[in-house]
């Protein structure tokens, strides 16, 4: 055995690459994180041959990244879901996307902003007509876990923001201010002020960031927010919808955006990039109210 091989045996990067370093394996994981868990749907989304897809699914299952679950008896049909080990790869997928958005699809600038017609804007716009993955549960500021989409038959306004500041609690935006990262407190206050109109119109409002539940709870108490903030610290929703992110300090933050989601979990409208916060809140209300009465 060569010295390089001995080194690889003790190298986590080499060992991880042996499991998921293949192009198709990474894309299979991307689609499963998006909620496409059945063979035919995976094949259609990826445009891959059934032989290649079968091989990748088998390998990922053998490495305990995926688990097969029976969903139909006659004939037997299986869906593929992430194991706990597989969910540990979700931050890797998001980090790869963030790196490519910045260095391959962007100009290398570290920013919380986005171009109106850039790759990130196109990806967010393409969410219209797609479903928020089922089975997602995110911890909320009320101490309960929440589906990002309201349970009642009403539309949901889901607004994502980088990180709101809390007195005595670092927001994680270390170093010089990053363009597009400020304004999160203002955004929450704008939704708080408009909350009675949303509630009267039968529209649910959920805020989401990658901050920890503790950080969010402290902020929600300080601001007396009437709606829940949801923590996507494990990046499940971010990966499921391929939301645009940027790195602030040591943390990945979601860029500011608003989704209007129907009671069927389908994204009806997207607002991104958000540069005028008061206008975005008003636009979200108008769009969601139209869906509620339509």
DALIN-V753336 format. One record per helix or strand of 2 or more residues. SS is the DSSP state (H for helix, E for strand). FROM is the first residue (numbers start at 1). TO is the last residue. Records with the same first field share a line. If there is no record, write none. Layout:
# DALIN-V753336
SS->FROM-TO ; FROM-TO
This chain:
# DALIN-V753336
H->3-9 ; 12-20 ; 23-33 ; 39-46 ; 50-62 ; 84-87 ; 90-103 ; 119-125 ; 184-200 ; 213-223 ; 236-241 ; 277-293
E->66-72 ; 77-82 ; 138-140 ; 145-146 ; 156-160 ; 204-209 ; 229-231 ; 245-248 ; 251-254 ; 257-261 ; 266-271
